[in-house]
């Protein structure tokens, strides 16, 4: 029977948004909670505890052969669920089989290899890849880059709400300047067409849509 309380995943998302975590973190945490519930045959997490979490994390390492970082991500999601949503304290997890951390050195491409890789890309993919390599942007930072945060005159990019919810300034690579200008001109025409058809609104965070009603279309 419905007791009027939001569903568990809705409560999880509420607590994540209250803390201003990224939308990526919200999606990942929600997915891990769903996988945890499915693994235990749809039992409610409030009925489970450290033993069930240990079993799930051990399954990820032994049966699914996930990386250490993936297992740690799952653990972080479940600890957030129990501590911030269910308000339950769990004893320290001692029985978890830990995924092995890789001992090999990461592969770093040379400039020649990077040029060869970028030469295989075109259009939007080429611009994004050059921003990742030349400006040091993370993938979602590049995909969410806003027009107002690109300064062609000073050749700077302002990264808003990056990792740790911090802003930073980085350079705009010269080789990207003209292709990015042409891309923005093309996108502006598409945007004007979308607005004419009643679409083209952007998602605004922190209740800005109520404070600035027209900003989502600008």
N, C-alpha and C positions, 0 to 999 in steps of 0.2 A: 504494500500500500504506500502511496506517495505521502511522505511526511512533510513535504514542502521544502526540503533541503535540496540544494543543487546536487546533481550527480557527481560521482567521485572525480571523474576527469574534468568536469567543469570547476569543481573546487580546486583541483590541482592547477588548472590554468589561471584561476583567480589569484592564487597565492604567488604564482610565478609573475604575473603582471603587476601585482602590488609591489614586488621587489624590482621591477623594471628589467627583468631578464630579457634576453633577446628572443625574437620569435622563433629562431632556430632552436634555442634551448627548450622552449616550450614544446615544440613539435617532437624533439628527441626524447624529452622526459615522458611525455604522454605515450609515445610509442613503446618505451621500455616498461611502463606500468601496464600497458595492455598485454605485452608479451609475458610479463610476470603473472598476470591473472590467468591468461590462457594456459600457461605451463602448469598451473595448479588447478586446472579444470574449473575455472571461473569461480573459485572461492573468493570471498571478499577479503581484501588485504587486512582489514581490522581483525579478522579471525585467524590471521597468520602472524608470524614474527620472524625472529632471527633464524630459526631452523629452516623455514621455507625460503628465506632469502639466500641462505648458504647453499641450499639445494639448487636453486635457480642459477646462482653465480657459478657454482661448480659445474653444472650442466653446460653453461656457456663455454667454460674453459676446456672441459674434457670431451664433450660430445660435439659442440659447435666449433671448437678450435679457434675462438676469437682471440684478438690481440689483447694485450694488457690494458691498453688505453680504452678499448671497447668495453672490457669488463669493468673498469673503473667508472666509465660513463654510466653503465647500468646501475652500479652500486650507488653512485651519486643521486640518480633519479629516485631510487627506492628509499634512500635515507631522507631525501627531501619529502617524499610522500608521507613517510611515517612521522617525521618530526614536525613538518610545517602544516600538513593537511589533517592527518589523523591524530596529531598531538600525542604520539606514543614514543617513549624512549626505549631503544633497543640495546641489549647488552652487546658489547664489542663482538664482532663476528670473527670467531677463531677457527671455524671449521671449513672455511672457503679454500678450495683449490685455486691458487692464483695462476692466471695466464702468464706464460713466459714472456718476459720482455726481450725484444730483439737485441742481439749483440753486434749486428753488422753495422757498418758505417753507412749513412745515407748517401745516395748518389747525387752529386751536384753537377749539373750540366755546364759545359764550357760555353763561351760566347758563340763559338762556331756552331755548337750543337743547338743552342737557343735560337740562333738565326735560322738554322735549317728547320727547326720545329715551327717557328712563326711563319716561315715561307709556305707552309702547308695550309695555313688558315686564311680565311677571307672574311670581309664584312664585320659584323658585330663580334664574332668570335676572335678575330684578329685584334680588334680594339681592346677587348676585355683581357686577352692574354698579354698584350703589351702593357696594360695598366698593372697587371699582376707582377710582371717581371720588371718593368721600368719604374713603377711608382711604389712598389712594395705593398699593394693593396691585397687584402684577403679576398677570396672569391665573392662572398656576399657583399663585402664593401664595394667591390666593383659593380656588381649587379644592381645595387641600390643607390649608386652614385646619382646625386641630383644635379640638375643644371646649375642651380645657384651656388653650388659648392665647387665649381670649376672656374678658375680665374685664368683666362687666356693671357691677359696682359702681364701678370706676374708669374705665369707658368706654375701655378700652384693648385693643389687639390686639397680641400678641407674634408677630412674624414670625420663624419659625425657619428657619435655613439658607437665607437669601435669596441674592440675587446676590452672588457672591464668598464664599459660605458664611458670611455674617455674619447675626447676629440683630439685630433692631431692634424698637422699640416705636412704634406709631402709634395714632391715636385711633380710637375706634369711633363713627361718626356716629349722632347721636340718632335720625334717621329710620329707622335700620336695627335699633335695639335691639329693639323689640317684634316685628317680623316675624322677626328672627333667633331670638328666644326661642321663638316658635311653631314655627319650622322645626326647632329642636333637639329640642323635645318630640315632634314628629312622627317625626323620625329615630330618636329613642330607642326609640319603640314598634316601629319597623321593625327596629331592631337587636336588640331582645329577641326578636322573632319569628325572625330569622335565627339567633340563638344557639340557640334551642329546636330548630331544624331541623339544627343541626350546622354552621352557616356563621357569617358575620359577623366573620371575623378580618381584622385590618388588617396591612399589610406593615410590618415594623419594620426599620430600618436598623442597620448596625454590630453585628450579632450580638446585638441586644437580645432577640430571640426566645428565644435559648438562656439568656440571663441572667435574663430575666423571662418564664417560660413562659406565664403567664396574661395578660400585658399586651396581647397582640394581640386579646384578646376584651373588654378593658375600655374 
